[in-house]
Amino acid sequence: MNKRSVILFILLQILLVAAFSSFAAVLPQERADVMYHSYEGDGMSIDGPSVLVRKQIGNKVSVSANYYVDMISGASIDVLATASPYEEERTEHSVGVDFLHNKTLMNLNFTSSSENDFEARSVHFGISQDFFGDLTTLSMGYSKGWDEVGKRGDENFFEEAERQQFQFGVTQVITKNMIIGLNFENISDEGYLNNPYRAVRFVDPSAERGYRFETEVYPNTRTSNAAAINLNYYLPYRASIYGEASVFSDTWGIDANSYKLGYIHTFGDNWILDMRVRHYQQDKADFYQDLFARSAEFNFRARDKEMSTFSNTSIGLSVTYEYRFSPSSWVKKGTVNYELDHLRFEYDDFRNVLADAPVGEEPLFEFSANVTRIFVSLWY
């Protein structure tokens, strides 16, 4: 569950540039992608393959299928505080169809993921429309998700959650060199929303370490809103700069903002370089504390570090080599891509309980992580 959120978030950020530059109402190109991804950080190792295939049917319909695997080993500091390292595998399957009618593009996707203690299914419908000579694009989307939560070592544990998401966006060509986009998102969650393996700690002078652990308790509803502005400016020497600023808030009291800046440069006819930097800042949830004064001090209690106050800075680099085949070849072109993101997390109110220090005076936690992707893409 939370253990895969970092790598998925980075993958989504990488897709932002591609999505932003292909706003017009056209069917996705026929292509196949084979990728290997890896995440290393906070005692966790997550890696695996992914395969994506897209195929057009006539000039109005495109279908796609994706297979994605996370092989997880190790344990984050949250887990090590109360349990031992573990290994598991998550597999995800998704299928989608896009339909183009004049200047309207509609898409429908279904995704299913499975691991030994978590099942998730979701469906998404999106629609976009071009206006004013294809200079403006409006898009809307709706997603619905269903989660089934289990717990390793407890066959009787079973919880459910439902999620729905509304999206709205507008993309506008400002000049021949500049594109700007605005995006809004609303998410509503209901059901079991916390992680069954996370625990809070509370003061207990009789305990060996001066504190004990008990299960987290979250509200069973959550509503969040996010807004982002994107900008892409094409430079006269076959390069571009892009940026994004976003804000987030939810009914749990979490407020966050992020800023991203990137530069893309082409070398010769075959090489593309993408360099980027991003900063993220988050305030804690209303019911988060690193150390509670007593057991069941409040109705809702959290100590998951993702609910705390923290900042994250990442620096990324992508290198792409593109090769074009002969016009008579079935494969039109191919790319070989290498991407690396280095992340640094610093926590303001989450302490390292594994350190030897008095209760509540442990050093604040921080860690670094690397996300690597190597993939090959073929257009046909």
C-alpha positions in Angstrom: 0.0 0.0 0.0 2.0 3.1 1.2 5.2 1.1 0.5 4.8 1.6 -3.3 3.6 5.2 -3.3 7.0 6.9 -3.8 8.0 5.0 -6.9 4.5 5.3 -8.5 4.5 9.1 -7.8 7.9 9.5 -9.6 6.7 7.5 -12.6 3.6 9.7 -12.8 5.8 12.8 -12.7 8.0 11.5 -15.5 4.8 11.0 -17.7 3.8 14.6 -17.1 6.0 16.1 -19.8 4.9 13.6 -22.4 1.2 14.2 -21.6 1.6 17.9 -21.5 3.2 18.1 -25.0 0.6 15.8 -26.6 -2.6 17.7 -25.7 -4.3 17.7 -29.1 -7.2 15.3 -29.8 -5.4 12.5 -31.6 -5.3 8.8 -30.9 -2.3 7.5 -29.0 0.4 6.3 -31.3 0.9 2.5 -31.9 3.8 1.5 -29.7 5.2 -1.1 -27.4 7.3 -0.3 -24.2 9.3 -2.8 -22.1 10.6 -1.3 -18.9 12.6 -2.3 -15.8 12.2 -0.1 -12.7 14.0 -0.1 -9.4 13.6 1.8 -6.1 16.2 1.7 -3.3 15.7 3.7 -0.1 14.7 3.6 3.6 15.6 -0.1 3.8 13.2 -1.0 0.9 14.0 -2.5 -2.4 11.3 -2.5 -5.1 11.9 -3.6 -8.6 10.3 -5.4 -11.5 9.3 -5.3 -15.2 6.5 -3.5 -17.0 5.1 -4.1 -20.5 2.8 -1.7 -22.3 1.3 -2.3 -25.8 -0.9 0.1 -27.8 -2.7 -0.7 -31.1 -5.0 1.3 -33.3 -8.1 -0.2 -34.9 -8.9 1.9 -37.9 -8.5 5.7 -37.4 -11.0 6.1 -34.6 -10.2 3.5 -31.9 -7.0 2.6 -30.0 -6.6 -0.2 -27.4 -3.9 -0.7 -24.8 -2.8 -3.3 -22.3 -0.2 -3.0 -19.5 1.4 -5.5 -17.2 3.4 -4.2 -14.2 5.2 -6.0 -11.4 6.6 -4.8 -8.0 8.9 -7.2 -6.2 9.3 -5.8 -2.7 11.9 -6.8 -0.1 13.2 -5.3 3.1 11.3 -3.0 5.5 11.0 0.7 6.1 11.7 2.3 9.5 7.9 2.2 10.3 7.9 -1.6 9.9 11.3 -2.2 11.6 10.0 -0.4 14.8 7.5 -3.2 15.4 8.2 -6.1 12.9 10.9 -7.7 10.7 11.8 -7.4 7.0 9.6 -9.2 4.5 9.2 -10.1 0.9 6.2 -9.9 -1.4 5.1 -9.3 -5.0 2.5 -7.0 -6.4 1.2 -7.5 -10.0 -0.9 -5.0 -11.8 -2.9 -5.4 -15.0 -4.7 -2.7 -17.0 -6.6 -2.5 -20.2 -7.9 0.6 -22.0 -9.7 1.9 -25.1 -9.6 5.3 -26.7 -12.2 6.6 -29.1 -11.7 9.6 -31.4 -14.7 11.5 -32.9 -13.9 14.7 -34.7 -12.1 16.8 -32.1 -13.3 14.8 -29.1 -11.2 12.0 -27.5 -12.7 9.6 -25.0 -10.9 6.9 -23.1 -12.0 4.1 -20.7 -9.5 2.2 -18.5 -9.7 -0.7 -16.0 -6.9 -1.5 -13.6 -6.5 -4.4 -11.2 -3.6 -5.0 -8.8 -3.0 -7.8 -6.4 -0.6 -8.7 -3.6 -0.9 -11.1 -0.7 -2.6 -8.7 1.6 -4.2 -6.1 -0.7 -6.5 -6.1 -3.8 -7.3 -3.0 -5.7 -9.6 -2.4 -8.7 -10.3 0.9 -10.5 -12.1 2.2 -13.5 -11.4 5.5 -15.2 -13.3 7.5 -17.9 -11.9 10.6 -19.5 -13.0 13.0 -22.2 -11.2 15.9 -23.9 -12.3 18.4 -26.5 -10.3 20.8 -28.7 -11.6 24.3 -29.4 -10.6 27.5 -31.2 -8.5 26.0 -34.0 -7.0 23.3 -31.7 -5.4 26.0 -29.5 -7.4 25.1 -26.4 -8.1 21.7 -25.0 -10.6 21.0 -22.2 -10.4 17.7 -20.4 -12.5 16.0 -17.7 -12.2 12.6 -16.0 -13.8 10.4 -13.3 -12.3 7.4 -11.5 -13.8 4.9 -9.1 -11.7 2.5 -7.0 -12.4 -0.4 -4.7 -9.8 -1.7 -2.2 -9.8 -4.9 -0.2 -7.3 -4.8 2.7 -5.9 -7.9 4.5 -3.1 -8.4 7.0 -0.2 -10.9 6.9 -0.5 -13.5 9.7 -4.2 -12.7 10.4 -6.6 -14.6 8.2 -9.6 -13.0 9.9 -8.5 -9.4 9.1 -10.5 -7.9 6.2 -11.4 -4.3 5.5 -12.7 -2.4 2.5 -12.4 1.1 1.1 -13.9 3.0 -1.9 -12.3 5.9 -3.7 -13.6 8.3 -6.3 -11.7 11.0 -8.2 -12.9 14.0 -10.4 -10.5 15.7 -12.7 -10.7 18.9 -14.8 -8.0 20.5 -16.9 -7.5 23.1 -19.6 -4.5 23.4 -21.9 -3.9 26.6 -23.9 -1.4 27.5 -26.6 -0.2 31.0 -25.7 2.3 31.6 -28.5 4.0 29.3 -31.1 6.6 28.6 -28.4 4.6 28.4 -25.2 1.9 26.1 -23.8 0.2 26.5 -20.4 -2.0 24.1 -18.5 -4.3 24.2 -15.5 -5.4 21.1 -13.7 -7.8 20.5 -10.8 -8.5 17.3 -8.9 -10.9 16.2 -6.1 -10.6 12.8 -4.4 -13.1 11.3 -1.9 -12.1 8.2 0.2 -14.3 6.2 2.4 -13.8 3.0 4.4 -10.6 1.6 6.0 -8.0 4.2 5.0 -5.0 3.4 7.2 -2.2 0.8 7.0 -2.8 -2.3 9.3 1.0 -2.6 9.8 1.6 1.0 11.1 1.5 1.7 14.8 1.6 4.8 17.1 3.8 4.9 20.2 2.8 6.2 23.6 4.7 6.9 26.8 4.8 4.0 29.3 7.5 4.3 32.0 7.1 0.6 32.9 8.1 -0.5 29.4 11.7 -1.5 28.7 12.1 1.4 26.2 9.9 3.8 28.0 7.1 3.5 25.5 4.8 1.0 23.8 3.0 0.6 20.5 -0.6 0.3 19.5 -2.5 0.2 16.2 -3.2 3.5 14.4 -6.7 4.7 14.1 -7.8 6.9 11.2 -11.1 8.6 10.2 -13.1 6.5 7.7 -13.6 9.4 5.3 -11.2 11.8 3.6 -11.6 14.5 0.9 -8.7 16.1 -0.8 -8.3 18.8 -3.4 -5.3 19.6 -5.6 -4.5 22.2 -8.3 -1.5 22.5 -10.6 -0.3 24.9 -13.3 2.1 23.6 -16.0 4.2 25.6 -18.4 6.3 24.5 -21.4 8.4 26.9 -23.4 10.1 25.8 -26.6 13.5 27.4 -27.1 14.8 28.3 -30.6 17.7 25.8 -30.5 15.8 22.5 -30.3 15.3 22.6 -26.6 12.6 23.4 -24.1 12.1 24.3 -20.4 9.1 23.2 -18.4 7.8 23.8 -14.9 5.0 23.0 -12.6 3.6 24.4 -9.3 0.9 22.6 -7.4 -1.0 22.8 -4.1 -2.8 20.2 -2.1 -5.1 20.1 1.0 -7.4 17.6 2.6 -9.9 17.2 5.5 -7.2 15.5 7.6 -5.4 18.8 7.9 -2.6 18.0 5.5 -1.4 21.0 3.3 1.3 20.5 0.7 2.9 22.3 -2.2 5.5 21.3 -4.8 7.5 23.0 -7.5 9.2 21.4 -10.4 11.6 22.8 -13.1 13.0 20.9 -16.1 15.1 21.4 -19.2 15.1 19.2 -22.3 17.9 19.4 -24.9 18.5 17.5 -28.1 21.9 16.5 -29.4 22.3 15.7 -33.1 19.5 13.6 -34.6 19.4 10.9 -32.0 20.0 12.0 -28.4 17.6 13.7 -26.0 18.7 14.9 -22.5 16.1 15.8 -19.8 17.3 17.3 -16.5 14.8 18.2 -13.7 14.6 19.2 -10.0 11.5 19.1 -7.8 10.8 20.2 -4.2 7.8 19.0 -2.1 6.7 20.3 1.3 4.0 18.9 3.5 2.4 19.7 6.9 1.3 17.0 9.2 -2.2 15.6 9.7 -4.3 16.9 12.6 -4.1 13.6 14.4 -0.4 12.8 13.8 2.1 12.7 16.7 5.5 11.0 17.0 4.8 10.3 20.6 1.5 10.2 22.5 1.2 10.9 26.2 -0.8 7.7 26.9 -2.7 4.9 25.2 -5.7 5.9 23.2 -5.1 9.5 24.0 -7.3 10.7 21.2 -10.0 9.1 19.0 -7.8 9.3 15.9 -4.1 8.6 16.1 -1.3 8.3 13.4 2.4 7.9 13.4 2.9 6.9 9.7 5.7 9.1 8.5 3.7 9.9 5.4 1.2 11.7 7.7 4.0 13.8 9.3 5.6 17.2 8.4 8.4 16.6 5.9 10.1 17.9 2.8 11.4 16.0 -0.3 13.9 17.3 -2.9 14.6 15.2 -6.0 17.0 15.6 -8.9 16.4 13.7 -12.1 18.2 12.9 -15.3 16.9 11.1 -18.4 18.9 10.1 -21.5 17.1 8.9 -24.7 18.6 7.5 -27.9 16.2 7.5 -30.8 16.7 5.4 -34.0 14.5 5.6 -37.1 14.0 2.6 -39.3 13.5 2.6 -43.1 10.1 3.8 -44.4 9.3 0.3 -45.6 10.0 -1.3 -42.2 7.1 -2.5 -40.0 8.8 -0.7 -37.0 9.0 3.0 -37.7 11.3 4.1 -34.9 12.6 3.0 -31.5 14.1 4.6 -28.4 16.3 3.3 -25.6 15.8 5.3 -22.4 17.6 5.6 -19.1 16.1 7.6 -16.2 17.5 8.2 -12.7 15.9 10.2 -9.9 17.7 10.9 -6.6 15.4 11.8 -3.7 16.2 13.2 -0.3 13.5 13.1 2.5 13.8 15.1 5.7 11.2 14.8 8.5 10.5 17.6 11.0 8.5 15.6 13.6 9.2 11.9 12.9 12.0 10.5 15.0 14.2 7.5 14.5 13.1 5.1 17.3 15.9 2.7 16.3 18.5 5.1 17.6 19.8 4.8 21.2 18.5 8.0 22.8 16.0 9.1 25.6 12.3 8.7 24.7 11.2 11.7 22.6 14.7 12.9 22.0 15.7 10.5 19.3 17.2 12.2 16.2 14.8 13.3 13.5 14.6 10.8 10.6 15.9 11.4 7.1 16.9 9.2 4.2 17.8 9.1 0.5 16.4 7.0 -2.3 17.1 6.3 -5.9 14.5 5.5 -8.6 15.9 4.0 -11.8 14.1 3.1 -15.0 15.4 1.5 -18.2 13.0 0.9 -21.0 12.8 0.4 -24.8 10.0 1.8 -26.9 9.0 0.8 -30.4 6.6 2.7 -32.7 5.0 0.7 -35.5 
